[in-house]
Amino acid sequence: MKHELSIFVLFLIAVVTVIALKIESTDPAQADTAIEHDLSSSAGNAMPDTIQTLENIETENCQAKDSRAAYEAGYEDGRAAAAYDRAAHTPRASYDENSVFPTLRERARYAEGYKRGYNEAI
């Protein structure tokens, strides 16, 4: 009986503590003070312009030039895509002749190399 009473007392203390902490954390006066404190402490911190930075990175990545020759790049990319499709048992799932080469001649050479590389690897 004495053991059960001590467990009940410990349980009651735990419940009262949880309720007291909950009431303290939802006090509106303290919440406003906490928000004001957060705003005032971050006011002096500099924030980078991440949108501008992301736009610059995106533009640079989109305009990246492949250092390989167009035909060679297409051939290698075609072989890699075919190997992936063969391993995944999904024929022509990743087949894509598009490239970022700047001229029509280079894009055509890339597509020609891609077709050859893909067909040889299948």
N, C-alpha and C positions, 0 to 999 in steps of 0.2 A: 504494500500500500504506500509506503514511504517513497519507494522508487517511482511509482506511478505519479505521485504528487510532484516530485521534483521534475519529471519529464513534462508534466502539464505546465509547471511554472516556467520552465525554459521555453516551451512553445508559446506561452502567453507573452513572455518578454520579447521573443522574436517577432510576433505579430504586431505588438505595440511599436517596436522599433521600425518595422517596415512601414506602418501607417504614418509614423512621425516623419520619416524620410520622404514619403510621398507628399505629405502636406507641405513640407518645407520646399520641395522641388517645384511645386505648382503655385507658390505664392506669387501673385502678379507683380507686386512691388519689386521683388527680387529678380523676376524675369526681365523687367524693364531695365533695371540696373545692369544686369548681365549683358543685355543687348547693347546698351550705351557703352559699356566697358569694351565690348568687342569692336564696336565701330570706332571708338576713339583710339584703341590700340593699333588698328590696322590702317588708320588714316595716314600715318607717316610712311607706310611701306609702299615702295614703288611696285607697280604692276606692269609687266611687259605687255606690249600690244600683240597678243598672240594671234589675232586674226591676220594682221599684216604679215607676221612671220609665217603662218601657215600658207598664205597666198604665195609668198615668195618661194617657199619650199615646193609647193605644188607646181608652180610654173617651172622651176628648175628641173624637177623630176620628169615632167611631161616633155620637156625639150631636150632631155639627155640624148646625146649622140652615141650610138653603138660604135665602139672602136674597131669592130670586125668589119670585113668587107661584106657587102649586102648578101651576095650569094652564099658565102661561108656562114654568115649568121643565120640565114634561112635554113640551110642544110642542117646545122647543129640544132637549131630550135625544133625543126621537123623531126629529127631523130629522137630528141628528148621527149617530144609530145607523143610520138608513136610508142616509145618505150613505156611511158606512163599509161597510155590507153591499153597497151597489151597486158600490162601487169594488173590493171583494174578490170580487164575483160569488158571494156567499153569502146568498141571501134569508133574512131573519129570523134570521140567526145570532146577532146581538147584541140581538135584541128582548127588552126587559125592562121591564115596567111598574112594577116595585117601586120604592118610594121610602122615604125616611127621615122624611117629614113626620109630625108627631105625631098628628094626628087622622084619623079615618076619612074625613071629608069632604075634607080636603086630599089624602089618598092617592087618593081617587076622582077628584078634579079633576086630579091629576097623571096618572093612568092615562088619563083622557079626552083630555088634551092630548097625551100621548105617542102614543096611537093616531092622532090627527089629524095630528100632525107627521110620524110615520113614514109614514103612508099618502100624504100629500101629497108627500113627498120621494122616494118610490119611483116 
